[in-house]
Amino acid sequence: SAIPTRNTASDYLGVRDYRPGDNPRSIHWRTSARTGSLAVIEYARQSAMTPVFLVDTFFEANRGKDMASTFETAVIMAASLAQREASHKRRFAIGFSPEDAAARGLSHSAEESMFWLAGVNATSDVPMDLQSKALPWPEITPVLLLTSHPAYARLDQSTILQDFPHSIIIMLDGRKFEKGARPRTPLMDDAALEQLAERLDTMGAEFLLVTSPDEVPLCL
Protein backbone atom coordinates (compact mmCIF):
# COMPACT_ATOMS: atom_id res chain seq x y z
CA SER A 1 0.00 0.00 0.00
CA ALA A 2 1.20 3.51 -0.74
CA ILE A 3 1.69 5.87 2.19
CA PRO A 4 2.81 9.52 2.17
CA THR A 5 6.49 10.17 2.68
CA ARG A 6 9.04 12.95 2.33
CA ASN A 7 11.51 10.73 0.48
CA THR A 8 12.11 11.88 -3.07
CA ALA A 9 12.99 8.45 -4.49
CA SER A 10 9.34 7.44 -4.77
CA ASP A 11 6.18 7.91 -6.82
CA TYR A 12 4.90 11.46 -7.28
CA LEU A 13 1.70 12.28 -5.36
CA GLY A 14 1.31 16.05 -5.72
CA VAL A 15 2.14 19.42 -4.15
CA ARG A 16 1.05 20.51 -0.68
CA ASP A 17 1.83 23.21 1.90
CA TYR A 18 5.18 23.06 3.64
CA ARG A 19 5.21 21.51 7.14
CA PRO A 20 8.02 21.74 9.72
CA GLY A 21 10.40 18.86 9.17
CA ASP A 22 9.94 18.64 5.42
CA ASN A 23 13.09 18.16 3.40
CA PRO A 24 14.15 21.54 1.91
CA ARG A 25 15.07 19.70 -1.29
CA SER A 26 11.37 18.85 -1.73
CA ILE A 27 10.31 22.51 -1.97
CA HIS A 28 8.45 23.24 -5.21
CA TRP A 29 9.79 26.70 -5.98
CA ARG A 30 7.39 27.61 -8.80
CA THR A 31 4.31 26.89 -6.69
CA SER A 32 5.89 28.64 -3.71
CA ALA A 33 6.58 31.77 -5.80
CA ARG A 34 3.06 31.76 -7.29
CA THR A 35 1.23 31.36 -3.97
CA GLY A 36 3.60 33.33 -1.77
CA SER A 37 4.02 30.46 0.72
CA LEU A 38 6.28 27.43 0.75
CA ALA A 39 4.96 24.32 -0.96
CA VAL A 40 6.61 20.91 -1.21
CA ILE A 41 6.36 17.93 -3.53
CA GLU A 42 4.88 14.88 -1.82
CA TYR A 43 5.77 11.37 -2.83
CA ALA A 44 4.55 7.90 -1.93
CA ARG A 45 6.58 4.84 -1.16
CA GLN A 46 5.53 1.21 -1.01
CA SER A 47 5.08 -0.06 2.53
CA ALA A 48 5.29 -3.80 3.20
CA MET A 49 2.17 -5.20 4.85
CA THR A 50 2.66 -6.79 8.26
CA PRO A 51 -0.12 -9.40 8.47
CA VAL A 52 -1.66 -10.81 11.64
CA PHE A 53 -3.32 -14.13 10.80
CA LEU A 54 -6.34 -14.90 13.02
CA VAL A 55 -7.69 -18.45 12.65
CA ASP A 56 -11.26 -19.17 13.75
CA THR A 57 -11.45 -22.05 16.28
CA PHE A 58 -15.20 -21.70 16.99
CA PHE A 59 -16.47 -25.31 17.08
CA GLU A 60 -20.02 -24.38 16.06
CA ALA A 61 -18.70 -22.65 12.94
CA ASN A 62 -16.61 -25.58 11.72
CA ARG A 63 -18.19 -27.51 8.84
CA GLY A 64 -17.12 -30.58 6.90
CA LYS A 65 -15.01 -33.54 7.97
CA ASP A 66 -11.32 -34.21 8.54
CA MET A 67 -8.99 -32.41 6.12
CA ALA A 68 -11.97 -31.21 4.07
CA SER A 69 -13.45 -29.21 6.96
CA THR A 70 -13.53 -25.44 7.00
CA PHE A 71 -11.21 -25.35 10.01
CA GLU A 72 -8.54 -27.56 8.42
CA THR A 73 -8.82 -25.55 5.19
CA ALA A 74 -8.26 -22.35 7.17
CA VAL A 75 -5.24 -23.92 8.89
CA ILE A 76 -3.75 -24.93 5.53
CA MET A 77 -4.24 -21.41 4.19
CA ALA A 78 -2.73 -19.85 7.31
CA ALA A 79 0.26 -22.19 7.12
CA SER A 80 0.88 -21.34 3.46
CA LEU A 81 0.58 -17.60 4.08
CA ALA A 82 2.84 -17.71 7.14
CA GLN A 83 5.40 -19.77 5.23
CA ARG A 84 5.40 -17.21 2.43
CA GLU A 85 6.01 -14.34 4.85
CA ALA A 86 8.79 -16.25 6.61
CA SER A 87 10.50 -17.15 3.33
CA HIS A 88 10.79 -13.44 2.56
CA LYS A 89 12.07 -12.66 6.08
CA ARG A 90 9.01 -10.54 6.77
CA ARG A 91 7.40 -10.13 10.16
CA PHE A 92 3.93 -11.52 10.89
CA ALA A 93 1.82 -12.71 13.80
CA ILE A 94 -0.57 -15.61 14.16
CA GLY A 95 -3.16 -16.73 16.71
CA PHE A 96 -6.72 -17.89 17.38
CA SER A 97 -7.70 -14.45 18.70
CA PRO A 98 -6.28 -10.93 18.78
CA GLU A 99 -5.12 -11.52 22.37
CA ASP A 100 -3.43 -14.78 21.46
CA ALA A 101 -1.62 -13.23 18.50
CA ALA A 102 -0.50 -10.28 20.64
CA ALA A 103 0.87 -12.61 23.31
CA ARG A 104 2.83 -14.58 20.70
CA GLY A 105 4.26 -11.39 19.17
CA LEU A 106 5.58 -10.51 15.74
CA SER A 107 8.03 -12.97 14.25
CA HIS A 108 9.29 -14.44 10.99
CA SER A 109 9.70 -17.99 12.29
CA ALA A 110 7.84 -20.45 10.09
CA GLU A 111 8.80 -23.38 12.33
CA GLU A 112 7.17 -21.86 15.41
CA SER A 113 4.01 -21.07 13.46
CA MET A 114 3.80 -24.59 12.01
CA PHE A 115 4.09 -26.13 15.49
CA TRP A 116 1.31 -23.86 16.72
CA LEU A 117 -0.95 -24.66 13.78
CA ALA A 118 -0.31 -28.39 14.21
CA GLY A 119 -1.57 -28.23 17.79
CA VAL A 120 -4.54 -25.88 17.50
CA ASN A 121 -8.05 -27.35 17.23
CA ALA A 122 -11.59 -26.09 16.63
CA THR A 123 -12.62 -26.48 20.25
CA SER A 124 -13.71 -22.97 21.25
CA ASP A 125 -17.30 -22.75 22.47
CA VAL A 126 -17.58 -19.05 21.61
CA PRO A 127 -17.01 -17.08 18.37
CA MET A 128 -13.75 -15.22 17.91
CA ASP A 129 -13.79 -12.06 20.01
CA LEU A 130 -13.44 -9.25 17.48
CA GLN A 131 -14.43 -6.50 19.91
CA SER A 132 -11.01 -6.57 21.54
CA LYS A 133 -8.38 -3.87 21.31
CA ALA A 134 -5.61 -6.36 21.96
CA LEU A 135 -3.52 -5.80 18.81
CA PRO A 136 -0.71 -3.51 20.03
CA TRP A 137 0.84 -2.82 16.61
CA PRO A 138 -0.60 0.14 14.67
CA GLU A 139 1.02 -0.69 11.31
CA ILE A 140 -0.45 -4.15 10.74
CA THR A 141 -3.14 -5.76 8.60
CA PRO A 142 -5.40 -8.31 10.31
CA VAL A 143 -6.10 -11.33 8.10
CA LEU A 144 -9.19 -13.12 9.44
CA LEU A 145 -9.83 -16.72 8.42
CA LEU A 146 -13.47 -17.37 9.36
CA THR A 147 -16.35 -19.69 8.53
CA SER A 148 -19.61 -18.05 7.45
CA HIS A 149 -21.36 -18.42 10.81
CA PRO A 150 -24.09 -15.84 11.63
CA ALA A 151 -21.94 -14.71 14.57
CA TYR A 152 -19.81 -12.88 12.00
CA ALA A 153 -22.66 -11.37 9.99
CA ARG A 154 -21.97 -7.89 11.47
CA LEU A 155 -18.23 -8.22 11.20
CA ASP A 156 -17.98 -4.74 9.73
CA GLN A 157 -19.22 -3.28 13.03
CA SER A 158 -16.61 -5.04 15.15
CA THR A 159 -13.92 -3.11 17.00
CA ILE A 160 -11.11 -4.74 15.05
CA LEU A 161 -12.60 -3.66 11.70
CA GLN A 162 -13.21 -0.16 13.01
CA ASP A 163 -9.58 0.05 14.16
CA PHE A 164 -8.21 -1.67 11.03
CA PRO A 165 -10.69 -0.95 8.20
CA HIS A 166 -8.31 -2.32 5.56
CA SER A 167 -8.33 -5.81 7.05
CA ILE A 168 -8.42 -8.89 4.84
CA ILE A 169 -11.27 -11.33 5.46
CA ILE A 170 -10.99 -14.83 4.04
CA MET A 171 -14.38 -16.42 4.70
CA LEU A 172 -15.12 -20.08 4.04
CA ASP A 173 -18.70 -20.73 2.91
CA GLY A 174 -19.47 -23.60 5.29
CA ARG A 175 -22.58 -24.59 3.35
CA LYS A 176 -20.33 -25.89 0.57
CA PHE A 177 -18.33 -28.03 3.00
CA GLU A 178 -21.12 -29.81 4.90
CA LYS A 179 -22.36 -32.89 3.07
CA GLY A 180 -24.96 -34.98 4.83
CA ALA A 181 -24.06 -33.41 8.16
CA ARG A 182 -26.46 -33.30 11.08
CA PRO A 183 -28.55 -30.10 11.30
CA ARG A 184 -26.82 -27.27 13.10
CA THR A 185 -27.16 -23.52 13.38
CA PRO A 186 -27.84 -22.27 9.81
CA LEU A 187 -24.96 -20.45 8.21
CA MET A 188 -25.17 -17.15 6.35
CA ASP A 189 -27.12 -17.39 3.11
CA ASP A 190 -26.18 -15.75 -0.20
CA ALA A 191 -28.01 -12.51 0.61
CA ALA A 192 -26.28 -12.14 3.99
CA LEU A 193 -22.87 -12.84 2.45
CA GLU A 194 -23.45 -10.33 -0.34
CA GLN A 195 -24.56 -7.65 2.11
CA LEU A 196 -21.53 -8.27 4.32
CA ALA A 197 -19.23 -8.12 1.30
CA GLU A 198 -20.73 -4.81 0.21
CA ARG A 199 -20.37 -3.24 3.65
CA LEU A 200 -16.77 -4.45 3.95
CA ASP A 201 -15.96 -3.10 0.51
CA THR A 202 -17.42 0.28 1.44
CA MET A 203 -15.08 0.57 4.42
CA GLY A 204 -12.02 -0.52 2.39
CA ALA A 205 -11.63 -4.12 3.58
CA GLU A 206 -10.76 -7.00 1.27
CA PHE A 207 -13.28 -9.87 1.26
CA LEU A 208 -12.61 -13.28 -0.24
CA LEU A 209 -15.23 -16.07 -0.15
CA VAL A 210 -13.89 -19.63 -0.43
CA THR A 211 -16.37 -22.34 -1.39
CA SER A 212 -14.18 -25.46 -1.44
CA PRO A 213 -10.70 -26.71 -0.50
CA ASP A 214 -9.97 -26.91 -4.24
CA GLU A 215 -9.99 -23.11 -4.37
CA VAL A 216 -7.18 -22.73 -1.84
CA PRO A 217 -4.28 -22.82 -4.35
CA LEU A 218 -6.02 -20.17 -6.47
CA CYS A 219 -6.66 -17.97 -3.42
CA LEU A 220 -3.08 -18.18 -2.27
Helices and strands as residue ranges (DSSP letters): E 2-5, E 11-17, G 24-26, H 29-35, E 39-46, E 51-55, G 59-61, G 66-68, H 70-87, E 93-95, H 98-104, H 110-119, E 141-147, G 150-152, G 155-157, H 159-163, E 168-172, G 174-176, H 190-203, E 206-210, G 213-215, H 216-219
